[in-house]
Each structure stands twice: as structure tokens, then as C-alpha cells.
Amino acid sequence: MTANDTSATATEQLTIDVRGMLCPLPVLKARKRLKTMENGEILKVIATDPAAVIDFPHFCSEAGHELLDSRQDNGELVFVIRKTHDT
């Protein structure tokens, strides 16, 4: 999967892969994808940038989206965000 790939699961969760991208690109890619989504939809972000641990909670807080999960999984950072309103 490349950094620009997205996929949807049966639950309509979209996933973006921003592994290898550095700040601010992971958050910018997530924000761009969230703008195309409906309220209530869920975006999963897979990242490797250590700064993402700070960036995604801050972004969600500032933009008003709900950060459902934030974890490290096999050396990758995973963030699950619910879009709560149009930004």
C-alpha cells in the first residue's frame, strides 16, 4: 500500500496510510480526507512519524473531531478518528 492509498471496510471505516511521511503531512492528509467524509464516519490513520503522537490529539481537539483510539501497533502509530462536524 502506498501513502496515498485509501480503503473502506464493511463498516465504512476509511483507512489512510501515511507511513514514512513527516510532520505536518500526516495531519494534512487526514484533514483532507476528513473533509470528503460525512459526519459520523470513521477514519483510521496509520503513521510512523513520532510527532504524530502529539499532532493527532491536538488536531482532533482543535478541529472538534473525536479521537476514538490512539495506539502503537508493531512499531506503527494508529489513530482512529470520528468526524463530528464539517471543517
Secondary structure, DSSP 8 states (H G I E B T S, - for coil): --TT-EEE-TT--EEEE-TT--TTHHHHHHHHHHHTS-TT-EEEEEE--TTHHHHHHHHHHHHT-EEEEEEEETTEEEEEEE--S--
